[in-house]
């Protein structure tokens, strides 16, 4: 008897390019994959719709530096019936970004309520913390849904509950925080592989910090992400050496041509 096929991941993270305009100490992104041409990104969207995926996260690297135009791709995804999130460092967003109706949710980082630890981990002209607070304020004014991400390291694990209190107060204004993801630091990628000794914490300490946050009973979901690349509901897609990769395995697309708009029911 043939075993039933595994259900498709409900969320697809599409890594559009490895390039980024920041040099974060914990970055797990590898340089060894290719920027995805726009037409091939659309072909991947069509594949995801046929496979039953319902939501896509457009990421990188930094998606707003992707030459294919992430806003245009987000519109193509919405035309196909997909819910669209964008994972960005928030630095180079277009004017009026919060009013773009092609994005259902914005995924932004916040490593600490204190600028010092945040900027020690996320390096950008000594003001990235202020940039994130500005972006969050604009999204709040526009009543747009946001998800926050925090990577727990030696630098910030002791103050993670301060972030929890900040997000609870932020959410109370218009209730726009969808979720908060707490990631365990992994000594991988162009940043993490270099800074493992200074950033890594024991898994027991990571789990204890997450448990303490969850005891606060926050008014939005808190996710423990021990390994960001392993999830029953999320799959990662990228382009390397001229072909698609899904979860580290080669992916062959069928019917890569796309004609006009499609919905998830087709």
Buried (B, 14 or more C-beta within 10 A) or exposed (E): EEEEEEEBBBBBBBBBBBBBEBEBBBBBBBEEBBBBEBEBBBBBBBBBBBEEBBBBBBBBBBBBBBEBBBBEBBBBBBBBBBBBBBBBBBBEBEEEBBEBEBBBBBBBBBBBBBBEBBBBBBBBEEEBBEBBBEBBEBBBEBEBBBBBBBBBBBBBBBBBBEBBEBBBEBBEEBEBBBBBBBBBBBBBBBBBEBBBEEBBBEEEBBBEBBEEBBEEEBEBEBBBBBEBBEBEEBBBBBBBEEEBBBBEEEBEBEEBEBEEEBEBEE
